[in-house]
Amino acid sequence: MKRYSMSVLPAAGVALLLSGCGLLDVDNPNALVEEDIRTTQAADAAVNGSQALVASGIASIYAPYSAIGDEIDWIGSRDAWNELNQGTPDNPGNEFADGAFPGIAQARWMSKFAVDLIAEHESTPEMQARGARAALYAGVAYSAIAQMFDDFAFSNRTEPGPLIGPDNMSSVFDQAIDYFTAAMSGGGETAMRAQAARAQAYHQKAIWNLLNPAGSAPGNPLINDSNANSDAMAVLGMIEGTDWAYRFQYSGSTVGNSLSWQVTERNELQIGPEYASKDDEGDLIEHILMDPIEGALDTRYIARVTEFIDADGYAPVTVVGERGMRLIVAEAALASGDMGGFTNHINMIREGLDGLTAYSGQIPASEMLQHERRVNLFLQYKRLQDHYRFGVPSSNWLGGSKALTTPGTMLPITRVEILANCHHPQNALHPC
């Protein structure tokens, strides 16, 4: 939001007077209106712009969202990070959740706009490929919103949208799944990314159903969703053993990763105390997360932290990958009592991808699943749901905190949207 000095106003008044004389009645070749970007030639720019906004918006909202779980620890001076860290995700005025809300809202709007824009044009092979990419980015944006928020509003620029409502947020997963399905028509790498992301969306929707309405940990935390399993196995058939991943990349010449910047540049956040120890300045001293089978430090987690720290504010974000697909089907096998299948899928990661000692019942299977999710999905923003559904709270959560007393609580619609949206019950100034 731009703030203008009062000194601009006299100049604006003069310009208004001069315009009455026709002196400013000229065509500006640099002025663009929406019709200018609805051309076939602008389609690539719209899709690429959607990709950039989705990558930026997701990294931005992932910063406050990650601070709620135990992966990220507050070490700086801004108390709003500490509020999240201590288990209070539901404050609409939290400055970091509120500051990130416009980014993910814009990403959602732009990704849908790109899909709709492509649909207006003739269906050539080139346009179909662009449409598939646009649908993929829209699916990623919608699924992130469904995962991280308790409520949302699909506003259209200055036109406020009605609230989706906490009871209806699973429908946002359905919209994401529809976008991923559309993206699969593009074939090739886009289709594979979309099918993997669709498997993940089905799985996350099933977790949402376990945790809602929020209030208590589920009696059975395991997911066995046939749609997620089918998609995951199909993707594994194409990429098995390659450690494939669909990632957003960041750089100084594109867009940044807000969470990565807060850790490595701003020094407000750091890796959590259950993963690594820190000195008085907040710098990492040593890793402490152990592999329960090896009896040694978990090298998978260390590799992920090293990449994250070394990226200097531009760490990549993994949207979905082979490890996540394998964990979906491993969990489904465990849920159905298929211990042979569970063991095989877990060891396809441990032995097949990482060269570690195989799992053969050394610890309870549920503990093995939780550990493998913890290290293989580290900083992929699945940890908060696992805290809730497995009944394993973060050590940072205070007694009486919302995260501790009401498992399933996610981020709310924040103040910036409340003040602009007449549909929100807390917006008393501008009723619809």
DOPA-912658 format. One record per residue (C-alpha): residue in three letters; x, y, z; residue number from 1; chain. Coordinates in steps of 0.25 Angstrom, whole numbers, plus 5000, padded with zeros to 4 digits. Layout:
<recs>
(ala,(X,Y,Z),NUM,A)
...
</recs>
This chain:
<recs>
(met,(5000,5000,5000),1,A)
(lys,(5006,5013,4996),2,A)
(arg,(5006,5025,5005),3,A)
(tyr,(5007,5039,4999),4,A)
(ser,(5012,5052,5005),5,A)
(met,(5003,5063,5006),6,A)
(ser,(5012,5071,4997),7,A)
(val,(5006,5063,4986),8,A)
(leu,(4993,5069,4987),9,A)
(pro,(4995,5083,4982),10,A)
(ala,(5002,5077,4969),11,A)
(ala,(4990,5068,4967),12,A)
(gly,(4981,5081,4968),13,A)
(val,(4989,5088,4958),14,A)
(ala,(4989,5076,4949),15,A)
(leu,(4973,5075,4950),16,A)
(leu,(4972,5090,4946),17,A)
(leu,(4981,5089,4934),18,A)
(ser,(4974,5076,4930),19,A)
(gly,(4962,5085,4928),20,A)
(cys,(4970,5093,4917),21,A)
(gly,(4973,5080,4910),22,A)
(leu,(4988,5081,4912),23,A)
(leu,(4988,5067,4919),24,A)
(asp,(4979,5061,4909),25,A)
(val,(4989,5052,4903),26,A)
(asp,(4991,5037,4900),27,A)
(asn,(5001,5030,4909),28,A)
(pro,(5008,5019,4902),29,A)
(asn,(5012,5013,4915),30,A)
(ala,(4998,5012,4921),31,A)
(leu,(4992,4998,4921),32,A)
(val,(4978,4994,4924),33,A)
(glu,(4973,4980,4926),34,A)
(glu,(4969,4978,4912),35,A)
(asp,(4983,4979,4908),36,A)
(ile,(4987,4967,4915),37,A)
(arg,(4976,4958,4910),38,A)
(thr,(4983,4956,4897),39,A)
(thr,(4988,4943,4892),40,A)
(gln,(5002,4949,4892),41,A)
(ala,(5001,4952,4907),42,A)
(ala,(4997,4938,4911),43,A)
(asp,(5011,4934,4915),44,A)
(ala,(5013,4946,4924),45,A)
(ala,(5000,4944,4931),46,A)
(val,(5004,4929,4934),47,A)
(asn,(5018,4933,4938),48,A)
(gly,(5013,4944,4947),49,A)
(ser,(5004,4934,4953),50,A)
(gln,(5015,4925,4956),51,A)
(ala,(5023,4936,4963),52,A)
(leu,(5012,4941,4971),53,A)
(val,(5008,4927,4976),54,A)
(ala,(5023,4924,4979),55,A)
(ser,(5024,4937,4987),56,A)
(gly,(5011,4937,4994),57,A)
(ile,(5013,4923,4999),58,A)
(ala,(5027,4925,5004),59,A)
(ser,(5021,4938,5011),60,A)
(ile,(5010,4931,5018),61,A)
(tyr,(5018,4919,5021),62,A)
(ala,(5027,4928,5030),63,A)
(pro,(5016,4930,5041),64,A)
(tyr,(5010,4917,5039),65,A)
(ser,(5023,4909,5041),66,A)
(ala,(5026,4917,5054),67,A)
(ile,(5014,4911,5060),68,A)
(gly,(5020,4897,5060),69,A)
(asp,(5033,4892,5066),70,A)
(glu,(5042,4893,5053),71,A)
(ile,(5044,4908,5055),72,A)
(asp,(5047,4916,5067),73,A)
(trp,(5046,4930,5071),74,A)
(ile,(5060,4937,5074),75,A)
(gly,(5058,4951,5071),76,A)
(ser,(5051,4964,5076),77,A)
(arg,(5037,4964,5070),78,A)
(asp,(5027,4958,5079),79,A)
(ala,(5017,4954,5069),80,A)
(trp,(5026,4943,5065),81,A)
(asn,(5027,4938,5079),82,A)
(glu,(5012,4939,5080),83,A)
(leu,(5011,4929,5068),84,A)
(asn,(5022,4920,5074),85,A)
(gln,(5015,4919,5087),86,A)
(gly,(5003,4913,5081),87,A)
(thr,(4994,4925,5077),88,A)
(pro,(4991,4924,5062),89,A)
(asp,(4977,4930,5063),90,A)
(asn,(4980,4945,5066),91,A)
(pro,(4975,4952,5053),92,A)
(gly,(4984,4964,5057),93,A)
(asn,(4997,4956,5058),94,A)
(glu,(5006,4965,5050),95,A)
(phe,(5013,4954,5042),96,A)
(ala,(5001,4946,5038),97,A)
(asp,(4994,4959,5035),98,A)
(gly,(5006,4964,5027),99,A)
(ala,(5006,4951,5019),100,A)
(phe,(4991,4950,5016),101,A)
(pro,(4991,4959,5004),102,A)
(gly,(5002,4951,4997),103,A)
(ile,(4994,4938,4998),104,A)
(ala,(4981,4945,4994),105,A)
(gln,(4988,4952,4982),106,A)
(ala,(4994,4938,4978),107,A)
(arg,(4980,4932,4979),108,A)
(trp,(4974,4943,4970),109,A)
(met,(4985,4943,4960),110,A)
(ser,(4985,4928,4958),111,A)
(lys,(4970,4928,4956),112,A)
(phe,(4971,4940,4946),113,A)
(ala,(4982,4933,4938),114,A)
(val,(4973,4920,4937),115,A)
(asp,(4961,4928,4933),116,A)
(leu,(4969,4937,4923),117,A)
(ile,(4975,4924,4916),118,A)
(ala,(4961,4919,4915),119,A)
(glu,(4957,4931,4906),120,A)
(his,(4966,4927,4895),121,A)
(glu,(4966,4917,4884),122,A)
(ser,(4970,4903,4889),123,A)
(thr,(4983,4901,4882),124,A)
(pro,(4994,4892,4887),125,A)
(glu,(5002,4903,4892),126,A)
(met,(4990,4910,4899),127,A)
(gln,(4986,4896,4905),128,A)
(ala,(5001,4895,4911),129,A)
(arg,(4999,4909,4917),130,A)
(gly,(4986,4906,4922),131,A)
(ala,(4991,4893,4929),132,A)
(arg,(5002,4901,4936),133,A)
(ala,(4992,4912,4940),134,A)
(ala,(4983,4901,4946),135,A)
(leu,(4995,4895,4953),136,A)
(tyr,(4999,4908,4960),137,A)
(ala,(4984,4911,4964),138,A)
(gly,(4983,4897,4970),139,A)
(val,(4996,4899,4978),140,A)
(ala,(4990,4913,4983),141,A)
(tyr,(4977,4907,4987),142,A)
(ser,(4982,4895,4994),143,A)
(ala,(4991,4903,5002),144,A)
(ile,(4980,4912,5007),145,A)
(ala,(4971,4900,5010),146,A)
(gln,(4983,4894,5018),147,A)
(met,(4987,4907,5026),148,A)
(phe,(4974,4915,5029),149,A)
(asp,(4962,4913,5037),150,A)
(asp,(4954,4922,5028),151,A)
(phe,(4956,4931,5016),152,A)
(ala,(4949,4940,5006),153,A)
(phe,(4951,4940,4991),154,A)
(ser,(4951,4955,4989),155,A)
(asn,(4952,4960,4974),156,A)
(arg,(4961,4972,4975),157,A)
(thr,(4953,4983,4982),158,A)
(glu,(4940,4975,4982),159,A)
(pro,(4939,4967,4995),160,A)
(gly,(4936,4953,4994),161,A)
(pro,(4927,4945,5004),162,A)
(leu,(4934,4937,5015),163,A)
(ile,(4936,4922,5012),164,A)
(gly,(4933,4919,5026),165,A)
(pro,(4941,4909,5035),166,A)
(asp,(4931,4898,5032),167,A)
(asn,(4933,4899,5017),168,A)
(met,(4948,4900,5016),169,A)
(ser,(4949,4886,5011),170,A)
(ser,(4942,4891,4999),171,A)
(val,(4955,4899,4996),172,A)
(phe,(4962,4886,4995),173,A)
(asp,(4952,4881,4985),174,A)
(gln,(4955,4893,4976),175,A)
(ala,(4970,4891,4977),176,A)
(ile,(4967,4876,4973),177,A)
(asp,(4959,4881,4961),178,A)
(tyr,(4970,4890,4957),179,A)
(phe,(4981,4879,4958),180,A)
(thr,(4972,4870,4950),181,A)
(ala,(4971,4880,4939),182,A)
(ala,(4986,4882,4939),183,A)
(met,(4988,4867,4937),184,A)
(ser,(4983,4869,4923),185,A)
(gly,(4995,4876,4919),186,A)
(gly,(5004,4864,4919),187,A)
(gly,(5019,4862,4922),188,A)
(glu,(5025,4868,4935),189,A)
(thr,(5013,4877,4937),190,A)
(ala,(5004,4866,4938),191,A)
(met,(5013,4858,4947),192,A)
(arg,(5014,4870,4957),193,A)
(ala,(4999,4872,4956),194,A)
(gln,(4996,4857,4960),195,A)
(ala,(5006,4857,4971),196,A)
(ala,(5000,4870,4976),197,A)
(arg,(4986,4864,4975),198,A)
(ala,(4990,4852,4983),199,A)
(gln,(4995,4861,4994),200,A)
(ala,(4983,4870,4993),201,A)
(tyr,(4974,4857,4995),202,A)
(his,(4983,4853,5007),203,A)
(gln,(4982,4867,5013),204,A)
(lys,(4967,4868,5011),205,A)
(ala,(4966,4855,5019),206,A)
(ile,(4974,4860,5030),207,A)
(trp,(4965,4873,5030),208,A)
(asn,(4953,4864,5032),209,A)
(leu,(4960,4857,5044),210,A)
(leu,(4963,4871,5051),211,A)
(asn,(4950,4878,5048),212,A)
(pro,(4943,4883,5056),213,A)
(ala,(4955,4887,5064),214,A)
(gly,(4955,4882,5078),215,A)
(ser,(4962,4869,5081),216,A)
(ala,(4972,4860,5075),217,A)
(pro,(4966,4849,5067),218,A)
(gly,(4965,4835,5072),219,A)
(asn,(4971,4829,5060),220,A)
(pro,(4981,4839,5053),221,A)
(leu,(4984,4830,5041),222,A)
(ile,(4979,4833,5027),223,A)
(asn,(4976,4823,5017),224,A)
(asp,(4970,4830,5005),225,A)
(ser,(4967,4823,4992),226,A)
(asn,(4969,4835,4983),227,A)
(ala,(4982,4839,4990),228,A)
(asn,(4987,4825,4989),229,A)
(ser,(4984,4823,4974),230,A)
(asp,(4990,4836,4970),231,A)
(ala,(5002,4834,4979),232,A)
(met,(5005,4820,4973),233,A)
(ala,(5003,4825,4959),234,A)
(val,(5014,4836,4961),235,A)
(leu,(5023,4826,4968),236,A)
(gly,(5022,4817,4956),237,A)
(met,(5028,4828,4948),238,A)
(ile,(5039,4834,4957),239,A)
(glu,(5042,4822,4967),240,A)
(gly,(5056,4823,4972),241,A)
(thr,(5060,4837,4966),242,A)
(asp,(5057,4845,4979),243,A)
(trp,(5048,4854,4969),244,A)
(ala,(5042,4867,4975),245,A)
(tyr,(5034,4878,4970),246,A)
(arg,(5040,4891,4976),247,A)
(phe,(5039,4906,4975),248,A)
(gln,(5052,4913,4973),249,A)
(tyr,(5056,4927,4978),250,A)
(ser,(5066,4937,4975),251,A)
(gly,(5070,4951,4975),252,A)
(ser,(5065,4953,4961),253,A)
(thr,(5052,4946,4963),254,A)
(val,(5044,4946,4976),255,A)
(gly,(5049,4943,4990),256,A)
(asn,(5046,4933,5001),257,A)
(ser,(5041,4940,5013),258,A)
(leu,(5043,4929,5023),259,A)
(ser,(5057,4927,5018),260,A)
(trp,(5060,4941,5019),261,A)
(gln,(5055,4942,5034),262,A)
(val,(5064,4931,5038),263,A)
(thr,(5077,4934,5030),264,A)
(glu,(5076,4949,5028),265,A)
(arg,(5067,4956,5038),266,A)
(asn,(5070,4946,5049),267,A)
(glu,(5056,4947,5055),268,A)
(leu,(5054,4932,5054),269,A)
(gln,(5063,4919,5055),270,A)
(ile,(5062,4904,5054),271,A)
(gly,(5054,4899,5066),272,A)
(pro,(5061,4894,5079),273,A)
(glu,(5056,4880,5077),274,A)
(tyr,(5065,4879,5065),275,A)
(ala,(5077,4887,5068),276,A)
(ser,(5084,4895,5080),277,A)
(lys,(5087,4910,5079),278,A)
(asp,(5096,4919,5085),279,A)
(asp,(5092,4932,5092),280,A)
(glu,(5092,4940,5079),281,A)
(gly,(5083,4929,5072),282,A)
(asp,(5093,4923,5064),283,A)
(leu,(5093,4908,5062),284,A)
(ile,(5103,4900,5070),285,A)
(glu,(5100,4886,5067),286,A)
(his,(5089,4877,5062),287,A)
(ile,(5082,4868,5072),288,A)
(leu,(5071,4861,5064),289,A)
(met,(5074,4846,5064),290,A)
(asp,(5070,4834,5055),291,A)
(pro,(5063,4824,5064),292,A)
(ile,(5068,4812,5057),293,A)
(glu,(5082,4817,5054),294,A)
(gly,(5084,4823,5068),295,A)
(ala,(5092,4834,5062),296,A)
(leu,(5088,4848,5056),297,A)
(asp,(5078,4848,5045),298,A)
(thr,(5086,4851,5033),299,A)
(arg,(5074,4854,5024),300,A)
(tyr,(5069,4865,5034),301,A)
(ile,(5083,4871,5034),302,A)
(ala,(5084,4871,5019),303,A)
(arg,(5071,4879,5018),304,A)
(val,(5075,4889,5029),305,A)
(thr,(5089,4891,5022),306,A)
(glu,(5082,4894,5009),307,A)
(phe,(5072,4904,5015),308,A)
(ile,(5083,4911,5023),309,A)
(asp,(5093,4912,5011),310,A)
(ala,(5082,4918,5002),311,A)
(asp,(5084,4932,5009),312,A)
(gly,(5069,4935,5008),313,A)
(tyr,(5066,4928,4996),314,A)
(ala,(5064,4914,5000),315,A)
(pro,(5055,4906,4991),316,A)
(val,(5041,4901,4995),317,A)
(thr,(5037,4887,4992),318,A)
(val,(5023,4886,4988),319,A)
(val,(5022,4871,4987),320,A)
(gly,(5032,4860,4984),321,A)
(glu,(5035,4845,4983),322,A)
(arg,(5037,4844,4998),323,A)
(gly,(5023,4850,5001),324,A)
(met,(5017,4840,4991),325,A)
(arg,(5024,4828,4998),326,A)
(leu,(5019,4833,5012),327,A)
(ile,(5005,4834,5007),328,A)
(val,(5004,4820,5003),329,A)
(ala,(5012,4815,5015),330,A)
(glu,(5002,4822,5024),331,A)
(ala,(4991,4815,5017),332,A)
(ala,(4997,4802,5018),333,A)
(leu,(4999,4804,5033),334,A)
(ala,(4984,4809,5034),335,A)
(ser,(4979,4796,5028),336,A)
(gly,(4988,4787,5036),337,A)
(asp,(4997,4783,5025),338,A)
(met,(5010,4783,5032),339,A)
(gly,(5018,4777,5021),340,A)
(gly,(5014,4788,5011),341,A)
(phe,(5017,4799,5022),342,A)
(thr,(5031,4793,5024),343,A)
(asn,(5033,4792,5009),344,A)
(his,(5029,4806,5006),345,A)
(ile,(5037,4812,5018),346,A)
(asn,(5050,4804,5014),347,A)
(met,(5048,4809,5000),348,A)
(ile,(5052,4823,5006),349,A)
(arg,(5062,4818,5017),350,A)
(glu,(5069,4808,5009),351,A)
(gly,(5066,4812,4995),352,A)
(leu,(5068,4827,4995),353,A)
(asp,(5077,4829,5007),354,A)
(gly,(5085,4816,5010),355,A)
(leu,(5080,4815,5024),356,A)
(thr,(5077,4803,5033),357,A)
(ala,(5064,4797,5029),358,A)
(tyr,(5052,4797,5038),359,A)
(ser,(5048,4783,5043),360,A)
(gly,(5040,4786,5055),361,A)
(gln,(5051,4792,5064),362,A)
(ile,(5041,4803,5069),363,A)
(pro,(5025,4804,5068),364,A)
(ala,(5021,4806,5054),365,A)
(ser,(5013,4819,5057),366,A)
(glu,(5026,4825,5063),367,A)
(met,(5034,4821,5051),368,A)
(leu,(5024,4827,5042),369,A)
(gln,(5024,4840,5050),370,A)
(his,(5039,4841,5050),371,A)
(glu,(5040,4838,5035),372,A)
(arg,(5029,4849,5032),373,A)
(arg,(5037,4858,5041),374,A)
(val,(5050,4857,5034),375,A)
(asn,(5046,4855,5020),376,A)
(leu,(5035,4866,5020),377,A)
(phe,(5044,4876,5028),378,A)
(leu,(5040,4890,5025),379,A)
(gln,(5030,4885,5015),380,A)
(tyr,(5019,4891,5025),381,A)
(lys,(5012,4878,5029),382,A)
(arg,(5017,4878,5043),383,A)
(leu,(5006,4886,5049),384,A)
(gln,(4995,4876,5045),385,A)
(asp,(5004,4864,5050),386,A)
(his,(5005,4871,5064),387,A)
(tyr,(4990,4872,5064),388,A)
(arg,(4986,4858,5059),389,A)
(phe,(4997,4850,5066),390,A)
(gly,(4995,4857,5079),391,A)
(val,(5010,4862,5080),392,A)
(pro,(5010,4877,5084),393,A)
(ser,(5022,4886,5081),394,A)
(ser,(5030,4888,5094),395,A)
(asn,(5028,4903,5091),396,A)
(trp,(5013,4903,5093),397,A)
(leu,(5008,4909,5106),398,A)
(gly,(4998,4903,5115),399,A)
(gly,(4985,4908,5111),400,A)
(ser,(4989,4912,5097),401,A)
(lys,(4979,4910,5086),402,A)
(ala,(4988,4900,5079),403,A)
(leu,(4989,4892,5092),404,A)
(thr,(4975,4893,5096),405,A)
(thr,(4968,4893,5082),406,A)
(pro,(4976,4884,5073),407,A)
(gly,(4973,4887,5058),408,A)
(thr,(4973,4902,5060),409,A)
(met,(4979,4909,5048),410,A)
(leu,(4981,4923,5043),411,A)
(pro,(4969,4932,5043),412,A)
(ile,(4965,4943,5033),413,A)
(thr,(4974,4954,5037),414,A)
(arg,(4972,4969,5040),415,A)
(val,(4975,4974,5026),416,A)
(glu,(4964,4966,5020),417,A)
(ile,(4954,4969,5032),418,A)
(leu,(4956,4984,5030),419,A)
(ala,(4953,4983,5015),420,A)
(asn,(4942,4972,5014),421,A)
(cys,(4928,4977,5018),422,A)
(his,(4924,4962,5019),423,A)
(his,(4933,4960,5031),424,A)
(pro,(4925,4961,5044),425,A)
(gln,(4936,4968,5051),426,A)
(asn,(4935,4979,5040),427,A)
(ala,(4926,4989,5047),428,A)
(leu,(4930,5001,5039),429,A)
(his,(4926,4997,5025),430,A)
(pro,(4914,4987,5025),431,A)
(cys,(4910,4982,5012),432,A)
</recs>
